[in-house]
Amino acid sequence: MSLDAATQFTDQQLDQAGRELLFTAARTANSFSNEPVTDDELTAIWELAKWAPTAANTNPLRVLFVRTEEGKARLVEHMADGNKAKTEAAPAVAVLAVDTKFYEHIPALFPIRPEMKDYFESDDAAATSSSKFNAALQAGYLILAIRAQGLVAGPMAGFDADGIDSEFFADGRFKTILVVNIGHPGENPWFDRLPRLSNEDALTWA
């Protein structure tokens, strides 16, 4: 998209239906129907999420979509007991991982500062901090993209990350940070809506 094309959207706001779809009415799903999720739908989720911002456009998140019975059996082995059944039932599962060598792509992704590749390559702590933070941002974007695609997401932190990495990312380059079930809601998919902090507790002004 050109700069002129992007500018035309800057004064627009998402309508009420869009806000509900992404935020106010959206919920984390805990059960899924048998309706399939296609490869095209999963690709469309990434095609949307990839455009959201990361620091210096580093884009450290990598996504493994698991759809086959064989793949899910391998994944479920490393999920916490409370997450096994719903992961088995979800028609698709996204394993989100950090690319620990994300900086190799910087010359292509951030050509105005290609030397940043050398900086991150030479500083492990900086690379780890930057990649984890930006991959977490991208994980949030991906959840919103799932909702925007008309699907529901069930993000989970209960898993053996080392086990998943050994199973799917044996070369050690990618490190799992989140697992997200994807599909259409099943029977009793939602917990009761939980409260949020009041403005008084969450906001300060200067």
Residue, then its C-alpha position, 0 to 999 in steps of 0.5 A: m500500500s502506498l503512503d497516499a493510499a494509507t493516508q486515506f484511512t487515518d481519519q476513519q474509525l472501526d464501526q460498532a460491529g467491528r469493535e464487538l468482533l475484535f474486542t468488546a464481544a469477543r471471547t476466548a473459546n474453550s470448545f470447538s465445533n467440527e466445522p473445519v478451518t481451511d488452509d486458505e483461512l489460516t493463510a488469510i489470518w497471517e496475511l492480515a496479522k503480518w501488517a501490524p507494527t513491530a520495532a524496526n519491522t523485525n517481525p520475529l514471530r513464526v507460526l506453525f499451523v497444525r491441522t492433521e491428526e498426526g500433527k495434533a497427536r504429536l502436539v497434544e503429547h506436550m500440552a498440559d492435562g487441562n489443555k489436551a482435550k480442547t487441543e484435540a478437538a480444535p480443527a486447527v492449532a497455531v504454535l507461535a514461536v520466536d525466531t532466535k535469528f530474526y535479525e538475519h532478515i533485517p536487511a530485507l525488512f528494514p533496509i534503511r538500517p541494515e546494520m541493525k543485523d550486526y548489532f543484534e547478532s553480536d548482542d544476545a541479550a538485546a536480541t532475546s529481549s527485542s524478539k520476545f517483546n515483538a513476538a508477543l505483540q505479534a501474538g496479540y495481533l494474530i488473535l485479533a486477525i483470527r477474530a477478524q476472519g470470523l473464527v474464535a481463538g483459544p490461546m493457551a500457556g499450559f504446555d511443555a515448551d521444550g517438548i514442543d520445540s524438540e518435536f517440531f523445531a529440532d534445530g533449536r532456532f525457533k522457541t515456542i511462546l504460545v499455542v492457540n486453538i482456532g475454529h468455530p465455537g462448540e458447545n458451551p464455549w465461553f466462561d462467564r465474562l470476567p471484569r476489567l480494571s476500572n479507568e481509575d485503576a488503569l489510567t493516569w494522566a500527565 
